[in-house]
Amino acid sequence: MSDINVVLAERGGFGAVRLCGCKSVHLSVGPVTLNMDPEVFAQTAILIRQAMESLAVIVASGELSEEQAACPMPN
């Protein structure tokens, strides 16, 4: 195992992305942490970016307000 332990990104009070010696990327959001291979993390980032682009189009069209877009999903 390597001694790598690098914080790639962090938003105080929200979450962080960390690369560790086990060659995994750890994505933490609140109490949830996903441990991913770097390639899976890259694909996840692309997926989230595409979702944000789609959401921006919906908000811009007036179908959904920014406040509604920020609402948590129902269980």
C-alpha positions in Angstrom: 0.0 0.0 0.0 1.1 3.5 -0.8 1.2 6.4 1.7 -1.0 8.5 -0.6 -3.7 10.4 1.3 -4.7 13.5 -0.7 -7.8 15.7 -0.4 -8.7 16.4 -4.0 -11.6 18.7 -3.1 -13.5 19.8 0.0 -16.6 21.8 0.8 -16.8 22.6 4.5 -19.9 21.2 6.1 -20.9 19.3 3.0 -18.3 16.8 1.8 -14.9 15.9 0.4 -13.2 13.8 -2.3 -10.0 12.0 -1.2 -7.5 9.8 -2.9 -5.9 7.2 -0.7 -3.1 4.6 -0.8 -5.6 1.8 -1.6 -5.9 3.5 -5.0 -9.5 4.4 -4.4 -11.3 7.7 -4.5 -13.5 8.3 -1.5 -16.4 10.6 -2.2 -18.0 11.8 1.1 -21.3 13.7 1.2 -22.7 14.2 4.6 -22.7 10.8 6.4 -22.3 8.8 3.2 -19.0 7.8 1.6 -18.6 6.0 -1.7 -15.4 4.3 -2.4 -14.6 4.0 -6.1 -11.9 3.1 -8.5 -10.6 6.3 -10.2 -12.2 5.4 -13.5 -15.6 4.8 -11.8 -15.2 8.2 -10.1 -14.5 9.9 -13.4 -17.6 8.3 -15.0 -19.7 9.4 -11.9 -18.4 13.0 -12.3 -19.5 12.9 -16.0 -22.9 11.6 -15.0 -23.4 14.3 -12.4 -22.2 17.0 -14.8 -24.7 15.8 -17.4 -27.5 15.8 -14.8 -26.6 19.4 -13.8 -26.7 20.5 -17.5 -30.2 18.9 -17.9 -31.4 20.5 -14.7 -30.1 23.9 -15.8 -32.2 23.5 -19.0 -35.3 22.6 -17.1 -34.8 25.6 -14.7 -34.1 28.0 -17.6 -37.3 26.9 -19.3 -39.4 27.9 -16.3 -40.7 24.4 -15.7 -38.9 24.3 -12.3 -37.8 27.1 -10.0 -34.3 27.0 -8.5 -35.9 26.5 -5.1 -37.8 23.4 -6.4 -34.6 22.1 -8.0 -32.8 22.3 -4.6 -35.6 20.4 -2.8 -34.7 16.9 -1.6 -36.3 13.9 -3.5 -39.2 12.3 -1.8 -38.6 8.9 -0.2 
